[in-house]
Amino acid sequence: MSPIDDSYHPADAFDSARRTAIHHADGDTCFNCTDSKTCTQYAWALDELLRHRGGLDVLKELKIPVPVEAPPEEGQQR
């Protein structure tokens, strides 16, 4: 195990995702942006926030649309 692995905490990932979302919500860019339409850091941040308790609240507070899973089509197996 490397020293980097030892320092990982879910709260750190949540905070990084929250800060990335804040930058993008304000129309700014994050450290990873090369093209604001395809920022992989922002995509990761949205996914990460949806994994944590309270992440949905952060997205709502920042007025960032939350992706909704499409309902299964009629007759489609679940």
One Martini backbone bead per residue (centre of mass of N, CA, C, O) as a GRO file, in nm:
protein
   78
    1MET     BB    1   0.098   0.035   0.022
    2SER     BB    2   0.059   0.362  -0.021
    3PRO     BB    3   0.053   0.679   0.103
    4ILE     BB    4  -0.195   0.760  -0.060
    5ASP     BB    5  -0.386   0.534   0.040
    6ASP     BB    6  -0.373   0.622   0.346
    7SER     BB    7  -0.515   0.926   0.283
    8TYR     BB    8  -0.788   0.819   0.216
    9HIS     BB    9  -1.109   0.989   0.223
   10PRO     BB   10  -1.437   1.039   0.170
   11ALA     BB   11  -1.438   1.338   0.261
   12ASP     BB   12  -1.230   1.433   0.049
   13ALA     BB   13  -1.395   1.366  -0.203
   14PHE     BB   14  -1.639   1.537  -0.134
   15ASP     BB   15  -1.491   1.811  -0.116
   16SER     BB   16  -1.380   1.811  -0.403
   17ALA     BB   17  -1.655   1.791  -0.543
   18ARG     BB   18  -1.779   2.044  -0.420
   19ARG     BB   19  -1.568   2.248  -0.529
   20THR     BB   20  -1.611   2.187  -0.826
   21ALA     BB   21  -1.914   2.259  -0.836
   22ILE     BB   22  -1.884   2.551  -0.750
   23HIS     BB   23  -1.717   2.649  -0.987
   24HIS     BB   24  -1.926   2.566  -1.209
   25ALA     BB   25  -2.178   2.720  -1.098
   26ASP     BB   26  -2.024   3.010  -1.141
   27GLY     BB   27  -1.874   2.970  -1.437
   28ASP     BB   28  -1.624   2.847  -1.389
   29THR     BB   29  -1.319   2.679  -1.335
   30CYS     BB   30  -1.106   2.420  -1.312
   31PHE     BB   31  -0.797   2.266  -1.306
   32ASN     BB   32  -0.907   2.054  -1.551
   33CYS     BB   33  -0.984   2.249  -1.763
   34THR     BB   34  -1.025   2.260  -2.137
   35ASP     BB   35  -1.346   2.204  -2.160
   36SER     BB   36  -1.648   2.293  -2.036
   37LYS     BB   37  -1.817   2.051  -2.179
   38THR     BB   38  -1.570   1.812  -2.094
   39CYS     BB   39  -1.531   1.785  -1.786
   40THR     BB   40  -1.410   1.529  -1.592
   41GLN     BB   41  -1.419   1.648  -1.307
   42TYR     BB   42  -1.720   1.725  -1.309
   43ALA     BB   43  -1.831   1.444  -1.361
   44TRP     BB   44  -1.711   1.322  -1.108
   45ALA     BB   45  -1.845   1.511  -0.902
   46LEU     BB   46  -2.136   1.432  -0.954
   47ASP     BB   47  -2.102   1.134  -0.891
   48GLU     BB   48  -1.989   1.168  -0.604
   49LEU     BB   49  -2.229   1.326  -0.477
   50LEU     BB   50  -2.438   1.090  -0.529
   51ARG     BB   51  -2.281   0.890  -0.313
   52HIS     BB   52  -2.342   1.101  -0.092
   53ARG     BB   53  -2.441   1.222   0.182
   54GLY     BB   54  -2.559   1.544   0.079
   55GLY     BB   55  -2.506   1.581  -0.229
   56LEU     BB   56  -2.789   1.661  -0.322
   57ASP     BB   57  -2.796   1.923  -0.156
   58VAL     BB   58  -2.566   2.061  -0.301
   59LEU     BB   59  -2.692   2.063  -0.585
   60LYS     BB   60  -2.946   2.222  -0.506
   61GLU     BB   61  -2.801   2.473  -0.391
   62LEU     BB   62  -2.648   2.517  -0.683
   63LYS     BB   63  -2.850   2.450  -0.920
   64ILE     BB   64  -2.799   2.151  -1.013
   65PRO     BB   65  -2.882   1.922  -1.216
   66VAL     BB   66  -3.028   1.611  -1.169
   67PRO     BB   67  -2.991   1.309  -1.262
   68VAL     BB   68  -3.228   1.096  -1.421
   69GLU     BB   69  -3.357   0.803  -1.430
   70ALA     BB   70  -3.487   0.614  -1.654
   71PRO     BB   71  -3.759   0.462  -1.708
   72PRO     BB   72  -3.883   0.181  -1.780
   73GLU     BB   73  -4.008   0.029  -2.025
   74GLU     BB   74  -4.265  -0.114  -2.138
   75GLY     BB   75  -4.186  -0.461  -2.093
   76GLN     BB   76  -3.933  -0.426  -1.944
   77GLN     BB   77  -3.690  -0.552  -1.779
   78ARG     BB   78  -3.545  -0.520  -1.442
   0.00000   0.00000   0.00000
